[in-house]
Amino acid sequence: MRLPAIVGLVCLAGCRKSPDLLPACPAPVTEGFDPIWEPELRFDASTAVWTPAGTGGPVATASDGGETWTGQGLTTTPLYLNRGYTYRLTGTLTANVDTTVALLQTTEAQSTSTQASWVVAAGESLDIDETFEDEHTGAFTVSANLDAEGTASLSLQVSGDQWADEPEAVAVGPVLLGFLMHIEDSGTLIADEVNWTRRAAIVEALSKTLQAHGAALTLQPGESFVAGAAAFDPDWFAAREAEGMTWSVHVHNEDDGVEELERSVRNGVQNFKSVGIDVNDLNGGFQLGVWSDLAHAGLLSLTGYKNPATQLDLARPHVQPWRPADGATSADEEAFGVHDPEGPLVFLPGSGVREEDNARFAEFVKRHLAQVRDHTRADEVNTWYFIEHVDGFGPDPLTDAFDDYLTDGLDADMAVIDAGLTAVVDPLVAAGEVQYSDPDRMRSAFRDWERGCTLE
């Protein structure tokens, strides 16, 4: 081959156009929006499924606008609330025996606390009208305890605001859509193979459900899950990568300072390497913002913004990625949202709050994607993702009841997600408004976009 031809090939492969020849990038590079909200009924006592504790507990029957129990003892029902949201609880409690109704929360550490309670003496009635903000993470239950043989009636509704649907929304540019799953650090994931295997079964099921639609799961585990895989199933990560799964380092120890954060990030990267995985995305670090230091550990992008002080997502969501300035933190969200062309990491926006109720998956996705599509831009990269948590599926994985869930309940939860993808997302993919993606492909798309224009 003649030398000029060789030079031409090299230039095609590696030369970039002079900035003077590139079109200007749209301005502003990124901009948040104010979601549109509307009320949503989250819970109605008359349609809830109540389970008595032990044998011979109170029997529940639906009554006019509520639920009536006959008998003695405790009965409970699950209640799904989303962290950071404020809810209104309204209703009436009436009983002919001393009765207590309570809102209970069980945290991921399996400690249970009473968030609210309502008590009536025999023959009395109590009106309920109060607000409750879910500031923590964990599972909720509503319990009713009849102190003696008798009857109690409860008409309780729980409502809160949810993103409104925008039926007329049309994306002017495709939304690159991903799905993230968190696994928190826990010593049991290293010490207990059964517990690790139970969590891994949830991940495998969700990965296969997404894969059937051409989507991919991005797993964001703490160090202990990766270490558990190395000990109990060294080929597990390779098998998941073959399915198309991608990965992020996941850290939470920002209160321990910069050095400990950097140590956790570097350990996370090395742990992934020990199971044959290269990882370039990070979930965490928003409180400290030492993006250059974390880039030196091999990271290229950020996902799953969370303000450690509020445990909430960005107050004004974004759809287009940007590069936060080195040092920009969650302490000043406006400053964090300003694009810096020299920023060392790319922030990929999406939902930082998950829907706790698996049955509401389709509705949650529909409403969010409607407003996201309404804020796409034709000449920029648009990204979004939804977050799941491994503890959002099944009972406490440290109990044998979890094995019953794997046998009887996991398929039902996956069927709900499968139906939501089929009904809501797949038609948008077919129409070209959504493309299934993951953080690695989102980041690559944004970096390609940067190379093709001049940032002003």
PEFEN-V67698 format. One record per residue. N is the residue number from 1. RES is the residue in one small letter. PSI is psi in degrees with one decimal (none if undefined). NEAR is the number of other C-alpha atoms within 12 Angstrom. D_FIRST is the distance of its C-alpha to the first C-alpha in whole Angstrom. Layout:
N,RES,PSI,NEAR,D_FIRST  N,RES,PSI,NEAR,D_FIRST
This chain:
1,m,138.1,8,0  2,r,149.7,8,4  3,l,-44.3,9,7  4,p,-36.3,10,9  5,a,-39.7,11,7  6,i,-45.5,12,7  7,v,-39.6,14,10  8,g,-42.6,14,11  9,l,-41.6,14,11  10,v,-41.6,13,13  11,c,-38.5,13,15  12,l,-35.5,12,16  13,a,-33.6,11,17  14,g,-11.4,11,19  15,c,144.7,13,20  16,r,149.5,18,24  17,k,149.4,17,25  18,s,138.7,12,28  19,p,-27.7,17,31  20,d,-20.7,13,32  21,l,-6.9,12,30  22,l,147.1,17,31  23,p,153.0,19,34  24,a,141.5,20,37  25,c,152.1,24,38  26,p,149.2,21,42  27,a,138.0,18,45  28,p,159.6,19,46  29,v,-39.4,32,44  30,t,154.2,35,46  31,e,131.7,28,50  32,g,171.0,28,53  33,f,160.5,20,55  34,d,113.1,18,59  35,p,151.6,26,59  36,i,129.3,20,62  37,w,156.2,17,64  38,e,155.7,15,67  39,p,148.1,18,70  40,e,131.7,25,69  41,l,118.3,23,72  42,r,-26.8,31,70  43,f,140.0,30,73  44,d,121.1,29,77  45,a,-30.3,39,79  46,s,-20.7,25,81  47,t,-0.6,25,77  48,a,156.8,31,76  49,v,113.4,22,76  50,w,136.0,29,79  51,t,116.7,25,79  52,p,146.9,25,82  53,a,120.6,20,82  54,g,-166.8,13,84  55,t,147.9,13,86  56,g,15.8,16,89  57,g,178.8,26,87  58,p,138.9,33,88  59,v,128.7,31,87  60,a,136.9,33,85  61,t,139.7,24,86  62,a,136.8,22,84  63,s,-171.6,20,87  64,d,102.4,15,87  65,g,13.8,20,84  66,g,-157.8,26,84  67,e,138.0,34,85  68,t,132.7,33,88  69,w,140.6,41,88  70,t,126.2,32,91  71,g,-149.9,30,92  72,q,144.1,30,92  73,g,-158.6,32,89  74,l,140.0,32,85  75,t,147.0,36,82  76,t,162.2,31,79  77,t,146.4,30,76  78,p,151.7,29,72  79,l,127.2,37,71  80,y,114.8,35,68  81,l,146.2,42,67  82,n,134.4,34,64  83,r,135.6,29,64  84,g,-9.0,30,65  85,y,151.2,33,66  86,t,133.3,23,70  87,y,151.3,29,72  88,r,131.4,25,76  89,l,122.0,32,78  90,t,147.4,27,81  91,g,-165.5,28,84  92,t,137.0,29,87  93,l,125.3,41,88  94,t,140.6,34,92  95,a,154.0,36,94  96,n,7.1,25,97  97,v,158.9,29,96  98,d,127.3,29,94  99,t,140.4,39,91  100,t,128.2,35,88  101,v,134.0,40,84  102,a,149.5,33,81  103,l,115.6,32,78  104,l,149.6,29,76  105,q,133.2,31,73  106,t,121.0,25,71  107,t,173.4,23,68  108,e,-23.3,24,65  109,a,5.7,21,67  110,q,28.3,19,70  111,s,136.3,15,73  112,t,135.4,19,75  113,s,152.6,20,76  114,t,118.7,20,79  115,q,-28.0,26,77  116,a,152.0,24,80  117,s,151.8,26,83  118,w,127.3,34,86  119,v,132.9,30,90  120,v,144.0,29,93  121,a,163.2,24,96  122,a,130.0,23,98  123,g,4.0,18,99  124,e,169.4,21,97  125,s,146.7,24,94  126,l,128.2,27,91  127,d,137.1,19,88  128,i,125.2,25,85  129,d,94.8,21,83  130,e,166.9,21,80  131,t,155.0,18,77  132,f,129.4,24,74  133,e,124.8,23,71  134,d,99.1,30,69  135,e,-6.5,21,68  136,h,-174.0,27,67  137,t,137.1,32,65  138,g,178.9,32,66  139,a,141.3,35,68  140,f,148.2,34,71  141,t,152.8,32,74  142,v,129.5,40,78  143,s,148.9,37,81  144,a,128.2,46,84  145,n,115.9,41,87  146,l,118.2,39,90  147,d,-24.7,27,93  148,a,173.0,23,95  149,e,125.0,23,96  150,g,-155.5,26,96  151,t,139.6,33,93  152,a,145.2,45,91  153,s,139.0,43,89  154,l,125.3,43,86  155,s,93.1,33,84  156,l,128.9,40,81  157,q,142.9,31,78  158,v,124.7,33,75  159,s,153.5,29,73  160,g,165.6,29,70  161,d,145.5,23,67  162,q,154.9,31,64  163,w,135.9,28,61  164,a,150.4,26,62  165,d,148.0,26,60  166,e,83.3,23,59  167,p,-25.1,16,58  168,e,2.3,13,57  169,a,137.7,22,54  170,v,129.0,24,51  171,a,130.2,32,47  172,v,-12.0,21,45  173,g,148.5,28,42  174,p,143.3,35,42  175,v,121.3,45,43  176,l,114.5,44,41  177,l,127.6,45,44  178,g,173.8,44,45  179,f,122.6,43,47  180,l,147.8,43,48  181,m,129.9,43,51  182,h,143.8,40,53  183,i,119.5,36,54  184,e,157.2,32,56  185,d,140.4,30,57  186,s,130.9,24,60  187,g,-26.2,19,61  188,t,-23.0,23,62  189,l,-18.1,31,58  190,i,-36.0,25,57  191,a,-21.8,19,61  192,d,103.9,22,61  193,e,-36.9,24,59  194,v,-44.4,23,61  195,n,-43.9,30,61  196,w,-43.5,35,57  197,t,-36.2,28,57  198,r,-43.5,35,59  199,r,-41.8,45,56  200,a,-33.7,35,53  201,a,-36.8,29,55  202,i,-46.2,38,55  203,v,-45.5,41,51  204,e,-42.1,32,50  205,a,-44.9,31,52  206,l,-39.2,40,51  207,s,-44.8,36,48  208,k,-35.8,28,48  209,t,-44.9,31,50  210,l,-41.2,36,47  211,q,-34.6,26,44  212,a,-18.6,23,46  213,h,3.0,28,46  214,g,9.7,28,42  215,a,172.0,33,43  216,a,145.5,39,43  217,l,137.3,43,45  218,t,114.6,48,45  219,l,130.6,46,47  220,q,79.3,42,48  221,p,154.7,44,50  222,g,172.8,37,52  223,e,-36.0,37,51  224,s,-33.5,34,54  225,f,-40.8,43,53  226,v,-43.0,43,49  227,a,-37.6,34,51  228,g,-38.9,36,53  229,a,-42.4,35,50  230,a,-33.8,26,49  231,a,-40.4,23,52  232,f,-28.0,24,53  233,d,76.8,22,50  234,p,-22.3,22,47  235,d,1.0,19,45  236,w,-45.7,29,46  237,f,-38.4,36,44  238,a,-38.9,23,41  239,a,-40.0,21,43  240,r,-38.8,31,43  241,e,-35.4,26,40  242,a,-26.2,18,39  243,e,-11.3,25,41  244,g,4.3,28,39  245,m,146.5,38,42  246,t,179.4,38,41  247,w,156.5,45,42  248,s,146.7,42,44  249,v,140.8,52,46  250,h,115.9,46,50  251,v,156.0,41,52  252,h,-0.1,36,56  253,n,40.7,26,57  254,e,-27.2,29,56  255,d,-17.0,17,60  256,d,-5.0,16,59  257,g,171.4,17,57  258,v,-45.1,24,54  259,e,-42.5,18,54  260,e,-35.5,20,55  261,l,-47.7,32,52  262,e,-40.6,34,49  263,r,-44.0,25,50  264,s,-41.1,31,51  265,v,-46.5,40,47  266,r,-39.3,28,46  267,n,-39.5,26,48  268,g,-44.4,41,47  269,v,-43.9,38,43  270,q,-37.6,24,44  271,n,-40.8,33,46  272,f,-42.1,39,43  273,k,-32.6,24,40  274,s,-21.0,23,43  275,v,16.9,28,43  276,g,21.0,23,39  277,i,131.2,29,39  278,d,127.3,25,37  279,v,137.3,38,39  280,n,0.6,38,38  281,d,150.1,44,41  282,l,135.6,47,45  283,n,105.7,48,48  284,g,178.5,42,51  285,g,3.1,48,51  286,f,-23.0,44,52  287,q,-28.9,32,55  288,l,-33.1,31,54  289,g,28.8,37,51  290,v,65.1,32,49  291,w,-35.7,38,45  292,s,-42.8,27,43  293,d,-40.8,25,45  294,l,-30.3,41,44  295,a,-34.7,27,41  296,h,-20.1,18,40  297,a,-2.6,29,41  298,g,5.6,28,38  299,l,150.8,38,40  300,l,-20.1,36,38  301,s,166.9,42,41  302,l,141.9,42,44  303,t,164.8,50,46  304,g,51.0,45,50  305,y,136.5,42,52  306,k,129.0,36,55  307,n,111.5,29,58  308,p,-27.8,27,59  309,a,-32.3,19,63  310,t,-13.3,23,63  311,q,23.3,27,61  312,l,166.2,28,60  313,d,178.7,28,56  314,l,137.0,37,56  315,a,-35.3,25,58  316,r,105.2,24,56  317,p,155.2,36,53  318,h,160.0,41,50  319,v,-26.3,43,47  320,q,133.4,43,44  321,p,162.1,46,43  322,w,175.1,41,43  323,r,106.8,37,42  324,p,147.5,36,46  325,a,145.8,28,46  326,d,128.3,29,47  327,g,-11.7,29,50  328,a,131.0,29,51  329,t,177.9,29,53  330,s,-10.5,30,56  331,a,-22.8,21,59  332,d,90.7,21,57  333,e,-30.4,27,56  334,e,-43.7,21,55  335,a,-38.4,20,53  336,f,-33.3,36,51  337,g,3.5,38,50  338,v,129.1,30,49  339,h,132.2,29,45  340,d,113.2,25,44  341,p,-23.6,23,40  342,e,3.4,18,40  343,g,132.9,29,42  344,p,-21.1,30,40  345,l,150.9,41,41  346,v,126.7,42,40  347,f,126.7,48,44  348,l,110.1,46,44  349,p,153.0,46,47  350,g,-166.9,42,49  351,s,127.7,37,52  352,g,-2.1,39,54  353,v,132.9,37,57  354,r,156.5,38,57  355,e,118.4,33,60  356,e,-27.0,32,62  357,d,108.5,30,63  358,n,-30.8,34,61  359,a,-20.3,24,63  360,r,9.8,25,62  361,f,-51.4,32,58  362,a,-43.5,29,58  363,e,-42.0,28,60  364,f,-46.0,33,58  365,v,-43.3,41,55  366,k,-47.5,30,56  367,r,-43.5,31,58  368,h,-44.9,40,55  369,l,-29.4,45,52  370,a,-49.4,31,54  371,q,-33.8,35,55  372,v,-46.1,45,51  373,r,-30.4,39,50  374,d,-12.7,30,52  375,h,22.3,34,50  376,t,162.5,33,47  377,r,138.8,29,44  378,a,-30.3,20,42  379,d,21.8,25,39  380,e,168.6,34,40  381,v,133.5,40,39  382,n,129.5,46,42  383,t,153.6,49,43  384,w,157.2,44,47  385,y,161.7,41,48  386,f,143.3,40,51  387,i,133.9,37,52  388,e,165.3,35,54  389,h,137.1,33,56  390,v,-29.8,38,56  391,d,-0.5,35,60  392,g,5.3,36,60  393,f,118.3,38,61  394,g,178.4,33,64  395,p,-167.3,28,66  396,d,118.9,27,66  397,p,-6.0,33,64  398,l,0.5,25,66  399,t,157.3,15,69  400,d,-17.9,16,69  401,a,-23.9,16,69  402,f,-33.8,25,65  403,d,-36.0,24,65  404,d,-38.5,17,67  405,y,-42.5,23,65  406,l,-30.6,28,62  407,t,-41.3,17,64  408,d,-22.4,14,65  409,g,-26.4,21,64  410,l,-44.1,30,60  411,d,-36.3,24,59  412,a,-41.6,21,62  413,d,-41.2,28,60  414,m,-33.5,31,56  415,a,-35.8,23,58  416,v,-43.9,25,59  417,i,-42.5,37,55  418,d,-44.4,30,54  419,a,-37.3,26,56  420,g,-41.5,26,55  421,l,-41.6,33,52  422,t,-44.7,25,52  423,a,-33.9,20,55  424,v,-50.3,29,53  425,v,-45.9,38,50  426,d,-42.1,27,48  427,p,-34.0,18,49  428,l,-34.3,28,48  429,v,-45.2,26,44  430,a,-31.8,17,45  431,a,-5.4,17,45  432,g,6.2,20,42  433,e,-20.9,32,45  434,v,143.0,35,44  435,q,126.8,32,41  436,y,135.4,37,42  437,s,-166.2,36,40  438,d,167.0,40,40  439,p,-36.0,47,40  440,d,-43.7,35,37  441,r,-34.5,30,35  442,m,-46.8,40,38  443,r,-43.1,35,36  444,s,-40.4,24,33  445,a,-41.3,28,34  446,f,-41.7,33,36  447,r,-34.8,27,33  448,d,-39.3,16,30  449,w,-42.1,26,33  450,e,-40.3,31,33  451,r,-18.3,23,30  452,g,5.3,23,30  453,c,171.4,26,33  454,t,122.3,22,35  455,l,120.6,25,38  456,e,none,17,41
